[in-house]
């Protein structure tokens, strides 16, 4: 199976969170205040509050080799969520496809005169959409897991101007994001953002996004770009809250791993949106 080059602009899945985040760095995670080192057997109320606050603190640090298993898990679970989203929720955005499916349903009645078969036609079409969504998404996931997500250190940690971070909450990796520098146009691409479904709503996605923007500014990139096939509007609102501006849409995007067969084109369509945040004058 052909997998696209890691240098291409790839889809980035982002889970939107409404709340503000406490963004940290690798150095932040090892700073302990004197209040947190209180050793009394009966902690004061302020010490207890500090302990609770620390437990709920989200730290953003650089990827370490020991994180690889959890990173792959979070990435895989996030991508798998796209199967029902693409199959069902995505159909709401595809007016042309809705008309095609309605036409096929009407033609089924005209040709068969069977109310039972006609009634079943929409369910058959939805079943086909789920099947092809699953097929395409699994191919895309396999491609990703055998390219950059197979060797994060080589793709993101070693190259100058690129990096990979994890969000840590209560000692557990709960979110991921990557930044890949592009020398040809002096831009940075935000990639592979995902948050564990059990820890959403805590501002983790926004904290990850801000870390990428901070890194881009420190490395004097002129802009940060991303591409997404996210269906949920909350994800797009997240980009806008970070300062990104939508610069284009493609209605018939081809994901890595797609075959573009006639049946696949009929039952799997996806919208690809491009975003850009200008940091410096080019």
C-alpha positions in Angstrom: 0.0 0.0 0.0 1.3 3.4 -0.9 1.7 5.8 2.0 2.2 9.5 1.4 5.4 11.3 2.2 5.6 12.8 5.7 6.4 16.2 4.1 2.9 16.6 2.7 0.2 18.5 4.5 -1.7 15.9 6.3 -5.0 15.8 8.2 -4.8 16.8 11.8 -7.5 15.7 14.1 -8.2 18.2 17.0 -10.6 17.7 19.8 -12.1 21.1 20.9 -12.3 22.0 24.6 -14.2 25.0 25.9 -12.3 25.7 29.1 -9.0 27.5 29.6 -5.9 25.4 30.1 -2.9 25.6 32.3 -0.1 25.3 29.8 3.3 24.1 31.1 6.7 23.0 29.8 9.0 20.2 30.6 10.8 22.4 33.1 7.6 23.3 34.8 6.9 19.7 35.7 10.0 19.4 37.9 9.5 22.7 39.9 8.2 22.1 43.4 7.4 25.0 45.7 8.2 25.0 49.4 4.5 24.9 50.2 4.2 21.6 48.3 7.1 20.1 50.4 5.1 20.6 53.7 5.8 17.5 55.8 3.4 18.0 58.7 1.2 15.0 59.5 -1.8 17.4 59.6 -1.6 19.5 56.4 -3.1 22.9 56.6 -6.1 23.8 54.4 -3.8 25.8 52.0 -1.6 22.7 51.7 -4.6 20.5 50.9 -5.8 23.0 48.3 -2.3 23.1 46.8 -2.3 19.3 46.5 -5.7 19.2 44.8 -4.6 22.0 42.4 -1.4 20.1 41.5 -3.4 16.9 40.9 -5.5 18.8 38.4 -2.6 20.5 36.8 -2.0 19.8 33.1 1.7 19.8 32.1 2.9 20.0 28.5 6.3 18.4 28.0 8.4 16.9 25.2 7.9 13.4 24.0 9.9 10.7 25.7 10.5 7.2 24.4 8.6 5.7 27.3 5.5 7.6 26.1 5.2 5.7 22.8 2.6 3.1 23.8 0.2 5.7 25.2 0.8 8.1 22.3 -0.1 5.4 19.8 -3.2 4.5 21.8 -4.5 8.1 22.0 -3.8 8.6 18.3 -5.5 5.4 17.3 -8.6 6.0 19.4 -8.9 9.5 18.0 -8.7 8.3 14.4 -11.2 5.5 15.0 -13.7 8.1 16.1 -13.7 9.4 12.6 -15.5 6.3 11.3 -19.0 7.1 12.5 -18.4 10.9 12.1 -17.5 10.5 8.4 -20.2 8.0 7.7 -23.2 9.7 9.4 -22.4 13.2 10.7 -20.5 14.1 7.6 -23.5 13.4 5.4 -25.1 16.6 6.7 -22.5 18.7 4.9 -22.8 16.8 1.6 -26.0 18.1 -0.1 -25.1 16.6 -3.5 -24.7 13.2 -1.9 -28.0 13.5 -0.2 -29.7 14.1 -3.5 -28.0 11.2 -5.0 -29.1 8.9 -2.2 -32.7 10.2 -2.5 -32.6 9.6 -6.3 -31.4 6.0 -5.7 -34.2 5.4 -3.2 -36.8 6.7 -5.7 -35.4 4.6 -8.5 -35.5 1.6 -6.3 -39.3 2.0 -6.0 -39.8 2.8 -9.7 -37.9 -0.3 -10.7 -39.1 -2.8 -8.0 -42.5 -1.3 -6.9 -41.6 -2.8 -3.5 -42.3 -0.6 -0.5 -40.3 -2.9 1.7 -37.2 -2.7 -0.4 -37.6 1.0 -0.9 -37.9 1.5 2.9 -34.7 -0.6 3.4 -32.7 1.4 0.7 -31.6 4.3 3.0 -30.4 1.8 5.6 -28.5 -0.1 3.0 -26.9 3.1 1.8 -25.9 4.1 5.4 -24.5 0.6 5.9 -22.4 1.1 2.8 -21.2 4.5 4.0 -20.1 2.9 7.3 -18.3 0.1 5.6 -16.3 2.4 3.3 -15.7 4.9 6.0 -14.2 2.1 8.2 -12.2 0.8 5.2 -10.7 4.2 4.4 -10.0 5.3 8.0 -8.3 2.0 8.8 -6.1 2.3 5.7 -5.2 5.9 6.7 -4.4 4.7 10.3 -2.2 1.9 9.0 -0.3 4.4 6.9 0.2 6.8 9.8 1.3 4.0 12.2 3.9 2.9 9.7 5.4 6.3 9.0 5.8 9.2 11.4 3.8 7.6 14.3 6.1 4.5 14.1 9.3 6.6 14.8 8.4 9.8 16.5 11.9 10.6 17.5 13.2 10.4 13.9 10.3 12.4 12.4 9.8 15.1 15.1 12.4 15.1 17.8 15.7 15.0 15.9 15.0 17.4 13.0 15.7 21.0 13.8 12.5 23.1 14.0 10.2 20.2 14.7 8.9 18.7 18.0 6.3 16.4 19.6 4.7 17.1 22.9 2.4 15.2 25.3 0.0 16.5 27.8 0.3 14.9 31.3 -2.5 14.9 33.9 -2.2 13.1 37.2 0.9 11.3 35.9 -0.8 10.0 32.8 -0.4 11.0 29.2 -3.7 12.3 28.0 -3.0 14.3 24.9 -0.6 14.7 22.0 0.5 17.2 19.4 3.3 17.5 16.8 4.9 20.4 15.0 6.8 19.9 11.8 8.8 22.7 10.3 8.8 23.4 6.5 11.9 25.1 5.2 10.6 25.8 1.7 8.1 28.4 2.9 9.3 29.0 6.5 6.0 27.7 8.0 5.3 25.2 10.7 2.5 22.5 10.4 0.5 21.6 13.4 -0.1 17.8 13.2 -1.4 14.8 15.1 -3.3 16.6 17.8 -5.6 14.4 19.9 -6.9 14.2 23.4 -7.9 11.0 25.4 -11.8 10.9 25.3 -11.8 10.4 29.1 -10.1 13.8 29.7 -11.8 16.1 27.4 -13.4 19.3 28.6 -10.3 20.4 30.6 -8.7 22.7 28.1 -6.0 20.2 27.1 -6.4 20.7 23.3 -6.1 24.5 23.7 -3.0 24.1 25.9 -1.4 21.8 23.3 -2.2 24.3 20.5 -0.7 27.2 22.4 2.5 25.2 23.0 2.9 24.7 19.3 2.3 28.5 18.6 4.9 29.3 21.3 7.4 27.0 19.7 6.8 28.5 16.3 7.4 32.0 17.5 10.6 31.0 19.3 11.9 29.4 16.1 11.0 32.5 14.0 8.5 30.7 11.7 6.4 33.2 9.6 3.2 31.2 10.1 1.6 28.1 11.5 -0.6 26.0 9.1 -2.9 23.0 9.5 -5.3 20.9 7.5 -8.3 19.1 9.0 -11.2 16.9 7.9 -12.9 17.4 11.3 -16.7 17.2 11.0 -17.6 18.7 14.4 -17.9 22.5 14.4 -16.4 22.6 17.9 -13.0 21.7 16.4 -13.1 24.5 13.9 -14.1 26.9 16.7 -11.0 25.8 18.6 -8.7 26.8 15.7 -10.4 30.1 15.5 -10.0 30.7 19.2 -6.3 30.1 18.8 -6.1 32.7 16.1 -6.2 30.6 13.0 -8.0 31.8 9.9 -9.6 29.4 7.3 -7.9 29.9 4.0 -9.6 27.2 1.8 -11.8 24.1 1.6 -11.6 21.1 -0.7 -14.9 19.1 -1.0 -13.5 15.9 -2.4 -10.3 15.3 -0.5 -8.2 12.2 -0.9 -6.9 10.7 2.3 -3.7 8.7 2.2 -4.7 5.0 1.6 -7.8 5.8 -0.5 -8.2 3.9 -3.7 -10.7 6.3 -5.3 -12.8 3.4 -6.7 -16.3 4.3 -8.0 -18.0 2.7 -4.9 -15.5 4.4 -2.6 -16.3 7.8 -4.2 -20.0 7.2 -3.9 -20.0 6.2 -0.2 -17.0 8.2 1.2 -16.6 11.9 0.7 -14.8 14.2 3.0 -14.2 18.0 3.3 -10.6 19.2 3.9 -10.2 22.6 5.4 -6.9 24.6 5.5 -6.1 27.0 8.3 -3.3 29.5 8.7 -2.1 31.7 11.5 0.3 34.4 10.3 3.0 35.2 12.9 5.5 37.4 11.0 5.6 39.2 7.7 7.0 37.0 5.0 
